[in-house]
Amino acid sequence: MNPDRTLAALCKALGNPARVAILRHLLQVDRCICGEIVNILPLAQSTVSQHLKQLKEAGLIRGEIEGPRICYCADKERLAELKHLISEL
């Protein structure tokens, strides 16, 4: 994917305040978390799941299966790429 398309896709993934809040929380705790994400947002579990899916598809977060749950954490390499793309604007 060319840099402009990559930047646009990453910005689109961050185009919702709930997704920004999820990513900010994951960066603050600096570890993978499972069910805690639903507790930080005033949204239904299904809505949070959709936001997590979009962040994961953009590569901004990773999800790892731990037993019956998926634990999420920020992908710092992808965030560094986003920072680089923005600085090149």
C-alpha positions in Angstrom: 0.0 0.0 0.0 1.3 3.4 -0.8 2.0 5.8 2.1 -1.0 8.1 1.4 -3.4 5.1 1.4 -1.8 3.8 4.6 -2.0 7.1 6.3 -5.7 7.5 5.2 -6.5 4.0 6.5 -4.9 4.6 9.9 -6.6 8.0 10.2 -10.0 6.4 9.3 -9.5 3.8 12.0 -8.9 6.6 14.5 -11.9 8.6 13.2 -14.1 7.8 16.2 -13.6 9.1 19.7 -14.3 5.7 21.2 -11.5 4.1 19.2 -9.1 6.9 20.2 -10.1 6.3 23.9 -9.5 2.5 23.5 -6.1 3.1 22.0 -5.2 5.7 24.6 -6.1 3.3 27.4 -4.1 0.5 25.9 -1.1 2.7 25.7 -1.5 4.0 29.3 -1.8 0.5 30.8 1.1 -0.7 28.6 0.0 -4.3 28.7 -2.6 -6.6 27.1 -6.0 -6.5 28.7 -9.1 -8.5 28.1 -12.5 -7.5 29.6 -11.4 -4.2 31.1 -11.9 -2.3 27.9 -15.7 -2.5 28.2 -15.6 -1.0 31.6 -13.8 2.2 30.5 -16.4 3.2 27.9 -20.1 3.9 28.2 -20.9 1.6 25.3 -22.4 -1.8 24.8 -20.1 -4.9 24.6 -21.1 -5.4 20.9 -20.2 -1.7 20.1 -16.8 -2.0 21.8 -16.2 -5.3 19.9 -16.8 -3.5 16.6 -14.4 -0.7 17.6 -11.7 -3.2 18.6 -12.2 -5.0 15.3 -11.6 -1.8 13.3 -8.5 -1.0 15.3 -7.2 -4.5 14.8 -7.9 -4.5 11.0 -5.9 -1.3 10.8 -3.0 -2.9 12.7 -3.1 -0.4 15.5 -3.8 -3.1 18.1 -3.1 -6.8 18.4 -5.4 -9.4 19.8 -4.1 -12.6 21.4 -6.3 -15.4 22.4 -5.9 -16.4 26.1 -8.3 -19.2 27.0 -11.8 -18.1 26.2 -11.0 -14.4 25.8 -9.0 -12.2 23.5 -6.5 -9.9 25.1 -5.6 -6.6 23.3 -2.6 -4.4 23.3 -1.4 -1.5 21.2 1.0 -2.2 18.3 3.7 0.3 19.0 5.5 -0.5 15.7 2.4 0.4 13.7 1.9 3.6 15.9 5.5 4.5 15.1 4.7 4.1 11.4 1.7 6.4 11.8 3.8 9.0 13.5 6.4 8.8 10.7 3.6 9.2 8.0 2.2 12.2 9.8 5.6 13.8 10.2 6.1 13.4 6.4 3.0 15.5 5.6 
